[in-house]
Amino acid sequence: MSLTSLRAIQLFPVALLLLQPAFGQQSGASSQPATPVNQPSAATAPSLPTAPAAIPSQVASPVTQLPNPSGRSGLTPQQSNGPVYVSGRVMTDDGHPLPSRVMIESVCDGQAHAEGYTDGKGDFGVRIGAKDNGIIQDASVSSSSDDYANGPPNLFAPACEYPTGDVDTSKPITLVYPTCVIRAKLSGYWSDTIGVSNRSALDDPNVGTLVLHKVGQVDGRVVSAASQAAPKNARAAFEKGQKALKKNEQADARQDFEEATKIYPAYATAWLELGRLSTNRGDLDGALKSYQAAVHADPKFVGPYLSLSAIELVKKQWTQLAETTGALLLLDAYDYPQAYYMNAMANFNLHNFDAAEKSARQAEKLDTQGRYPGTWVLLESILASRHAFPEAAEQLRQYLKFAPTAPDAPVMRAQLSQLEALSVTAAKASPAP
């Protein structure tokens, strides 16, 4: 039996998403072997009729169309002529002091953007809609100005497009989004949200308190502790590089970041910036080395693992990808569905199918916004290979519900019909209870 599902699975968008150079200024890879998660013996795994190549050949060129889950042609604010300042406080639900400074994110129509940090007491004040806020973006955050983001504009382009040019201060500034909230971000916690849609600059900036709820023990950090310990001259070189980046002077920025790492080799965030600059110009081997240096400098800094994993996915380095994502998930098992997704991809191609399914199920559970629809396609392939046709069909229904206008939607619908027919045949062949 051969199903069209066992073709080259269209799972490359996550790699494009994570390779965006302006995601934030973080990246890296482990220079020591990491412990793979969920890797059963391949001898006990079911065999597939064909071994799918997980990434199609066109991954080298950015795709031009991807599913638009909203069904709208654009996800831009109806009106946005400048940033709006909001303030508030972050606290834990049990009253314990915050373990570190906490990132404040805006999430507009499903797209997150880092806006700033709390102070040592948990208070914050951020400008929502400020394009260049000087904040290093998490590696799961996209940016409309990134080269890779411009490839797949519909699914991965941010909902919040930040205004450019002069702001008309003679009018009240209002941000109008379909849905826009702010939340706190701290590894091992989930945050309440506060709505900031339709806010005017004339409104009271104090939006109240964001409450963090503990979900589990997390060893990873979204901010590099090693980088925070950089000496003054290294920090000065790094900040100079950031300013050069804002002017799109990438050659100058590279020199500044290299200078920062020469002064202070443990400057993980500077290594991450160098990795992103290499990625931006297509030098994936150079990016790989910089990301590895970032992880070596600060093994608990999660950003580099994500960027490194994306390159390993593009290069089809399945063993390394299983190790890198495995190490990341040991650091933080709660906040990165894309890590589970890529781990599932790695194990799938290593024929560790039980491990692949386990990680894909976790990705599906954590990806509440459906940012990684390839998870459903991967699960469909695994289930179809086991002749679990009804369950496989349900995975495709989820995919088509989320992405009804995807380029491969016609193929998926035909495949779904085939699975439904196989389900009927299997049911008729089963003995009556």
C-alpha positions in Angstrom: 0.0 0.0 0.0 1.4 3.4 -0.9 -0.3 6.6 0.1 0.5 10.0 -1.3 1.0 11.1 2.3 4.4 9.4 2.2 5.7 11.9 -0.2 8.2 14.6 0.7 6.5 16.1 3.8 6.1 19.9 3.5 7.7 20.7 6.9 10.3 23.3 5.8 8.4 26.5 6.9 9.6 26.1 10.5 13.2 26.2 9.3 12.5 29.4 7.3 10.7 30.8 10.3 13.6 30.1 12.7 16.3 31.2 10.3 15.0 34.8 10.1 18.0 36.9 10.8 16.2 39.6 12.8 14.3 37.2 15.0 16.1 38.5 17.9 19.7 38.5 18.3 20.2 35.0 19.5 21.4 31.7 18.2 23.7 28.8 18.8 24.5 25.1 19.1 25.9 22.7 21.5 29.6 21.9 21.1 29.1 18.8 23.3 26.8 15.9 22.4 23.4 16.4 23.8 21.1 13.7 25.1 18.4 12.9 22.5 14.9 12.7 23.8 12.6 9.8 23.3 14.8 7.6 21.0 13.7 4.0 21.0 15.5 1.4 19.1 14.8 1.6 15.3 14.5 -2.2 15.3 11.2 -1.9 17.1 9.8 0.9 15.0 7.3 0.1 12.2 8.7 0.3 8.6 7.3 2.7 6.1 6.5 1.7 2.5 8.9 4.5 1.4 11.2 6.7 3.5 10.0 10.3 2.9 12.5 13.0 2.5 11.3 15.5 5.0 12.4 18.6 3.3 11.7 19.2 -0.4 14.3 20.5 -2.8 12.8 24.0 -3.0 13.7 24.7 0.6 16.8 26.5 -0.6 14.6 29.2 -2.1 12.0 31.0 0.0 8.5 29.9 -0.7 6.1 32.6 -2.0 2.8 31.3 -0.6 1.7 29.5 2.5 -1.6 28.9 4.1 -3.3 32.0 5.6 -5.2 30.6 8.6 -7.1 33.8 9.2 -8.7 33.8 5.7 -7.9 37.6 5.5 -5.7 39.0 2.8 -3.8 41.1 5.3 -3.2 41.1 9.0 -2.2 44.8 9.5 -3.7 47.2 12.0 -6.6 49.2 10.7 -4.8 52.3 12.1 -1.4 52.7 13.6 0.5 56.0 13.5 2.8 55.5 16.4 3.7 53.5 19.5 1.5 53.5 22.6 3.1 53.4 26.1 1.7 51.0 28.7 2.9 50.2 32.2 2.1 47.7 34.9 3.5 45.1 37.1 4.3 41.3 37.0 4.0 39.1 40.0 3.7 35.3 40.7 0.5 33.8 41.8 2.0 32.6 45.1 3.6 35.9 45.9 7.2 34.7 45.6 9.7 37.1 44.2 10.4 36.9 40.5 13.5 34.8 39.8 14.8 37.3 37.2 13.8 40.2 35.1 10.8 39.2 33.0 10.2 39.9 29.3 7.0 41.7 28.3 5.6 40.6 24.9 2.8 41.9 22.8 0.8 39.2 20.9 -1.3 40.6 18.1 -3.4 38.2 16.1 -1.2 35.3 17.2 2.2 36.9 16.5 4.5 37.7 19.4 6.9 40.6 19.7 9.2 41.4 22.6 8.6 44.9 23.9 10.8 45.2 27.0 11.6 43.9 30.5 10.5 44.4 34.1 12.8 46.0 36.5 14.1 44.2 39.6 10.8 44.8 41.4 8.6 43.5 38.6 7.4 46.9 37.3 7.4 47.6 33.6 6.8 50.3 31.1 6.9 49.5 27.3 6.1 51.1 24.0 3.8 48.9 22.0 4.3 49.4 18.3 7.9 50.7 18.5 9.7 49.0 15.6 13.2 49.5 16.9 12.9 49.1 20.6 16.4 47.7 21.1 15.0 44.4 22.5 16.5 41.1 21.4 13.7 39.1 20.0 13.1 35.5 21.1 14.0 32.9 18.4 10.3 32.1 18.0 9.4 35.6 17.1 9.0 36.7 13.5 9.6 40.1 11.9 8.2 41.5 8.7 11.5 43.1 7.9 13.4 39.7 7.8 14.4 38.3 4.5 13.1 34.9 5.2 9.8 36.2 6.5 9.3 38.0 3.2 9.3 34.5 1.5 6.2 33.2 3.3 4.2 36.4 4.0 0.8 35.1 4.9 1.4 32.5 7.6 4.5 33.8 9.3 4.4 37.6 8.7 3.5 39.4 12.0 0.1 40.7 12.5 1.4 43.9 14.0 3.2 45.9 11.4 5.1 48.7 13.1 4.8 52.2 11.8 7.7 53.9 10.1 8.4 57.6 9.4 7.4 60.6 11.3 4.5 60.4 13.8 1.7 62.9 13.6 1.7 64.1 17.2 -1.3 66.4 16.6 -3.7 63.4 16.7 -4.2 60.9 19.5 -2.2 57.7 18.7 -4.4 54.6 18.6 -3.5 51.0 17.9 -6.3 49.0 16.3 -5.7 45.3 16.0 -8.1 42.3 15.5 -6.7 41.0 18.8 -3.8 42.4 20.7 -2.7 41.5 24.2 0.4 41.8 26.3 1.8 39.0 28.5 4.8 38.2 30.6 7.3 35.6 29.4 9.4 33.6 31.8 10.6 30.0 31.3 8.6 27.6 33.4 5.6 29.9 33.8 2.5 30.8 31.9 1.1 34.3 32.0 -2.2 35.9 32.2 -2.8 38.4 29.4 -4.2 42.0 29.3 -5.9 43.4 26.2 -4.3 46.4 24.6 -6.4 46.6 21.4 -7.9 50.0 20.5 -5.7 51.9 23.0 -5.1 55.6 22.6 -2.1 57.5 23.8 -4.5 59.6 25.9 -5.6 56.5 27.9 -4.2 55.8 31.4 -1.0 53.9 30.6 -1.3 51.6 33.7 -2.9 48.4 32.5 -2.6 46.5 35.8 -0.9 43.3 36.9 0.2 40.3 34.8 0.2 37.2 37.0 2.6 34.3 36.3 1.6 30.7 37.1 4.3 28.0 37.7 4.1 25.1 35.3 7.3 23.2 36.0 11.0 23.3 36.7 12.9 25.0 33.9 16.7 25.3 33.7 16.9 27.2 30.4 17.0 31.0 30.2 15.8 33.4 27.5 18.4 35.9 28.6 22.1 34.9 28.6 23.5 35.1 32.1 27.0 34.9 30.7 26.4 37.8 28.4 25.2 40.0 31.3 28.6 39.4 32.9 30.5 40.9 29.9 33.0 43.6 30.8 32.4 47.2 29.9 34.5 47.3 26.7 32.9 44.2 25.4 29.4 45.6 26.0 30.4 48.8 24.3 31.4 46.9 21.2 28.2 44.9 21.3 26.0 48.0 21.6 27.9 49.6 18.8 27.1 46.5 16.7 23.4 46.8 17.5 23.4 50.4 16.4 25.0 49.4 13.1 22.4 46.7 12.6 19.6 49.3 13.0 21.2 51.2 10.2 21.5 48.0 8.2 25.3 48.3 8.2 25.9 44.6 8.5 29.6 44.6 7.7 30.2 47.1 10.5 28.0 45.2 12.8 29.9 42.0 12.2 33.2 43.7 13.0 31.7 45.0 16.3 30.3 41.7 17.3 33.6 39.9 16.5 35.4 42.5 18.6 33.0 41.8 21.5 33.7 38.1 21.3 37.5 38.7 21.1 37.3 40.7 24.3 35.0 38.4 26.0 34.7 34.9 24.4 31.8 33.9 26.6 29.6 36.7 25.0 26.9 34.3 23.9 24.6 37.0 22.6 27.3 38.4 20.4 28.0 34.9 19.0 24.3 34.6 18.3 24.3 37.9 16.4 27.2 36.7 14.3 25.3 33.6 13.6 22.3 35.6 12.4 24.4 37.7 10.2 25.9 34.6 8.6 22.5 33.2 8.1 21.3 36.4 6.5 24.0 36.2 3.8 23.4 32.4 3.3 26.6 31.2 5.0 25.0 28.4 7.0 28.3 26.8 7.9 29.5 30.0 9.4 26.3 30.4 11.2 26.6 26.9 12.6 30.0 27.7 14.1 28.7 30.9 15.7 25.7 29.2 17.2 27.8 26.4 18.5 30.1 29.0 20.1 27.0 30.7 21.7 25.9 27.4 23.3 29.4 26.6 24.5 29.6 30.1 26.0 26.2 29.7 27.8 24.7 26.2 27.7 21.5 27.3 29.4 20.7 30.1 26.9 17.9 28.6 24.8 17.9 31.0 21.8 21.0 29.5 20.1 19.5 26.0 20.3 16.5 27.0 18.2 18.6 28.7 15.5 21.0 25.8 15.3 18.1 23.4 15.1 16.7 25.2 12.1 20.0 25.0 10.2 20.3 21.3 11.0 16.7 20.8 9.7 17.6 22.5 6.4 20.8 20.5 6.1 18.9 17.3 7.0 21.4 16.5 9.8 18.9 14.3 11.6 21.2 12.9 14.3 22.5 16.3 15.2 19.0 17.7 15.1 17.7 15.1 17.5 20.6 15.9 19.9 20.2 19.7 19.7 16.4 19.7 20.2 16.8 17.0 22.9 19.2 19.2 24.8 16.8 22.2 24.4 13.8 20.2 25.7 15.8 19.1 28.7 16.3 22.8 29.5 12.7 23.8 28.8 10.0 21.3 28.1 7.1 23.7 28.2 7.7 26.8 26.0 8.9 25.6 22.6 6.5 23.5 20.5 8.8 24.1 17.5 11.5 22.2 19.3 9.2 19.2 19.7 8.2 19.5 16.1 11.8 19.5 14.9 12.6 16.7 17.3 9.8 14.7 15.8 11.1 15.4 12.3 14.6 14.2 13.3 13.3 11.0 14.8 11.0 10.4 11.9 13.9 10.5 9.5 16.0 8.3 11.8 13.1 5.8 11.8 12.5 6.2 15.5 8.8 6.4 14.8 7.6 6.0 18.4 9.8 8.8 19.5 8.7 10.9 16.5 5.0 10.4 17.4 5.6 11.3 21.1 7.3 14.5 20.2 4.7 15.4 17.5 2.0 14.9 20.1 3.7 17.3 22.4 4.1 19.8 19.7 0.4 19.5 18.9 -0.5 20.0 22.5 1.7 23.1 23.0 1.1 24.7 19.6 -2.2 26.3 20.6 -2.0 28.8 17.8 -1.4 26.3 15.0 1.9 27.9 13.9 3.4 24.5 12.9 0.7 22.8 10.8 3.2 20.3 9.5 2.8 18.5 12.8 -0.6 17.2 11.6 1.0 16.0 8.3 3.8 14.2 10.1 1.3 12.5 12.5 -0.8 11.5 9.5 2.2 9.8 7.9 3.1 7.9 11.0 -0.5 6.8 11.6 -1.1 5.8 8.0 2.1 3.6 8.1 0.5 1.7 11.0 -2.8 1.3 9.0 -4.5 3.5 11.6 -6.5 5.1 8.8 -9.3 6.8 10.8 -6.8 8.5 13.1 -4.6 9.5 10.1 -7.6 11.0 8.3 -8.4 13.1 11.4 -4.9 14.6 11.3 -5.5 15.7 7.7 -8.9 17.2 8.6 -7.2 19.3 11.3 -4.6 20.4 8.7 -7.2 21.4 6.1 -9.3 23.1 8.8 -6.4 25.3 9.7 -5.0 25.8 6.1 -7.9 25.3 3.6 -6.1 27.4 1.0 -2.6 26.0 1.4 -0.8 25.2 -1.9 -1.0 21.5 -1.2 -4.6 21.6 0.0 -6.0 19.9 -3.2 -3.5 17.0 -2.8 -4.4 16.7 0.9 -8.1 16.6 0.1 -7.5 13.8 -2.4 -5.4 12.0 0.2 -8.1 12.5 2.8 -10.6 10.8 0.5 -8.2 7.9 0.0 -7.8 7.5 3.8 -11.5 7.7 4.4 -12.1 5.0 1.8 -9.4 2.8 3.4 -11.1 3.4 6.8 -14.4 2.1 5.4 -12.7 -1.0 3.8 -10.8 -1.8 7.1 -14.1 -1.4 9.1 -15.9 -3.9 6.8 -13.1 -6.4 7.0 -13.0 -6.3 10.8 -15.1 -9.0 12.5 -18.3 -7.9 14.2 -18.0 -7.5 18.0 
